[in-house]
Amino acid sequence: MALTKLPLPLLSLRYLLVFGMACMVSPLPLQASMTKLHTLYASNQENLSTPPKLPDNGAPVGRRRGGTSRNDCPALNIPLTALVPGQETLDNFQGSTSFLAATISEYPTFWVYIPELPSNIRNGEFILQNETGEDIYRKSLKLPSVSGVISINLPPETQYSLKLGQKYHWYFKIYCGQEDVADKYFYVDAWIERIALTKELDIKFKNIKSHKYFTYLEKKIWYDAITDLGKTLQTNSQDHALKADWVEILKSIDLPDIAQAQVLSTEAQK
């Protein structure tokens, strides 16, 4: 479909996703993205806002994909994947990198794609650490029997709260055998930083009844954007508009292979 024929809300979403999020997480394709989007939107007489700033080059990075065969773990067609901004550099996912992203939540939610697994692999673990590598939260999980996207909620208890301006390192592991066999697992890891909610943004959110993820994306607050949409999908799985937005978001961060994966309900995760 030609871009000129798309309704304005979808144009806005595509601009935020393809341009804003790409600029935030990856400097490498930035110039091409800027040129392409400026051409497209200028030809459609759309007003372009100021492009978001790039992250600092020193921001910590992690491993967005985990699933190549290692240490007796089976090979996976689509690997374990952290739903975070990042970059794909190699076809076999070994070069997949996750980037630091923001939240305004004291107790954020984390999202992971669980691939199709052999029936004997059902143990997972989520770990959250501070910058010095000390555990903040650790939880063992029984993995779902079907592939799909799951959420991990940080419990709303003081000892688990994220502090403003601090970076945290999180991991998700799938054990190929027993959890006490430390070297037999797939894993992904990423970084999160809690930033302050500005007065302007607070007022804006109080006036928004739904689809807050548009605003989170505009402000480059990744974890809250994906959580707002993901939790809505968990209870409205047949909403085609929401599903379309979910697909666009994942494609915008170079995860098209899992964009159509089911967002599993909380019941399916138990």
N, C-alpha and C positions, 0 to 999 in steps of 0.2 A: 504494500500500500504506500502511495506517495506521502511524504511527510506533510505536504500542504493539505492533505485531506483528513489528517488526524485531528480530533477535537483538542482544544487548548489544554485541558487537564492532563491528557496523555502526553502532549508535547512537553508540558512542564515536568512531568515525571521522568520522561526520557532524558530531558536536559539534566535534571538533578542526578540521575543515576549514571548515565554514560559520561557526563562531564564532571560534575561535582565530585562523585565518589572516586572516579578514576584519577582525578587530579590529587585527591587527598592521599591515596595510597601508593601511587606508583609514578615516579618522575619519568620513567623511560618512555612510555607512549604519550606523554603529555603534549608535546609539540604537534604530533599528528592529530590528536584528539581536538586540540584547540583550533587548528586549521580547518578540520572537517566540520566541526560544529559552528564555527563562525560563518563558514560558507553557507551551510544549510539554513541557519537561522537568519542570516542577513538576506538570503534570497527570499525568505518568507516574511521579511520585515518584522521580525521579532526583536525586542529589546533584550540584549544580553546583560546580565548582571556581572559584577566583578567576580572573576574566577576565584575559587577558594585557594588559600595558600597551601603549599606543599608541606608535608611533615618534615621535621628536622632529619637530616641524614643520619644522625646518631641514634634515632629511635630504635629500640630493641625489636628484633624480628624473631620469628619462630618457624615451625614446620606445619604448613596448612594441610598437607596430605600424609596419610600413613597407611600403607597396605601392600607394599611390595613384599614378596616372599622372603622371609628371613627367620633364622633360628627355629626351623620346623613349623612356622606359621604358614598357612596356605596362601597362595596367590589370590588376589581379588580383582575382579574385572573393573570395579569402581572402588577406589580406596576410601577408608575412613577419612572424613573431611571436616575441618572446623569451618563454620560459616562466618568467616571474617574476611575483610579486605586482604588482598595479597597478590601474588604474581606467579604465573606458571612459566617455567623456563625450559622444561624438558618433557618429552612425550610420556616418559614412564613415571612422572610425578616426583621423581627424586629431587628435582629442582624447585618444587613448590614452596613458596615462602609466605608466611603470614606477617601482617603489619600491625603495629600498635594502633588501637582504635579507642574511641572515647565512650564514656557513659556519664550520665548525670545521676544515676541511681546509686544509692548507698548499698543496695542488695540487688545487683543485676542478675540477669538470666543469660545463660550461655547456650549456644546452639551447635549441634553436631549432626552430621549425616552418618548414619549407621548403615553399612553396606549389607548385602545379602551374605550371610555367614553359614558355615556348616552347623548342623544342629548341636554339636558338642561344644560350640563356642558361645557362651552366654554371659561371661563375666566381664564387667567393665569397671572403670574407676575414674572419678573426677578429682583433680587436685588443684587447689589454688594456693599460691605462695606469694610472699612479698618479694621485694627486689633483692633481698639478701638470701633468698632460697628457703626461708622458714615457712613451714606449712601454716596456712590460715584456715583451710577447710579441706577435708578429704572425705570422699563418700564412695563406697562400693555400690555398683548398680547391676541389676539383672537386665540384660539387653533384650529388646523386643525380638519376637520370632520372625518379624518381617522387616525388610529394609525401609528406611525412611529417616526423616529428620526428627530428632528428639531435643527437648529442652532440659537444662539442669538449672534449677533455681537455687540461689544462694539463700540460706535460711535467714529470716529477719531477726537475728540475734546479735547483740552488740559485739561479741567477739569475732564475728565474721564480716563486719561492716567495712566498706572501702573508704579510705580517708581521702579527702580532697587533695589533688595535686600529686598523688602517689601512683606509681605504676605497679601492676601486679601481673604475675606470670601464671597461666593456667595450662593444665594438661588434661587430655582425655586418653585413656588407655583401653584397649581391648586385649584381654588375656587369651592366649591360644590354649592354655591349659589351666592349671591352678594359679591363683593369685600369688602364691608364695614362690612360683618359678619366675624369678625376676627378669630373666632375659628372653622370655617368650611372650611377646606382646607387640601389637601395633600401637602407635601413638601419634597424636598431633599436639601442638602447643602454640599458644599465642599470648599476646600482651594486651592489657586493658588499663586505662587510666581514668579515674573519676575526675570530672571537671565541674566547676560551679555552674549552677543554674542562674542565669542572669535575671534581673527583674523584668526586663523586656520580654524574655522568652517565657517566664513564668506567667505573665499576663496573657501572652499569646495562647499558651496551652489551656488556660482557664476558659478561653473563648472557643476552643475547638472541642467539638463533641465526639468526633470519630476521625479515623484516618490521620492520626497524629504523626504517623511515620513519614508523611510528606515533609513536615516541618523538621523532624529529626534529621532527615537526609539533607535538607537544605542547610542545616547547621552543622553537618558532619558529625552527628552523634550516632555512631553506627549501632552500638549494642541496643540502644533504646528503640531505634528504628526497626531493626529486625525482630525485636521482642514485641513491639506493639502490633506489627502485622502478623507475626507467627502465632501469638496467643489468640488473636482474632480468628485465624484460620483453624486453630485447634477446635474451636467451637462452631465454626461456620465453614466446614470443609468443602461445601458445594457452591460457595459463592464464587462465581466465575471471574468477577472483577478483581476480587482479592487475590485469587490464584494467578491472574494475569500480572498483577503488580509484583507478586512474589517471584514469578519467573523473570520479570524484567530486572528486579534487584539482583538476583543471583547471576544473571548473565552479565550485568554491569561490573561484577567483580571477578569475571572470568571463571565462573562455575556453571557453564551451560549443561554439563553432563549430569548434574543433580538438580537442575532447575525444576524438572517435572516430578521429582520425588515427593512422596506423600509427607505432609507434616502430621506426624502421629499425635493423637490426642494423649492427654495425660493418663487416661485409663489404659491405652495401648502400651504405655511405657512401664506399667506395673508388672 
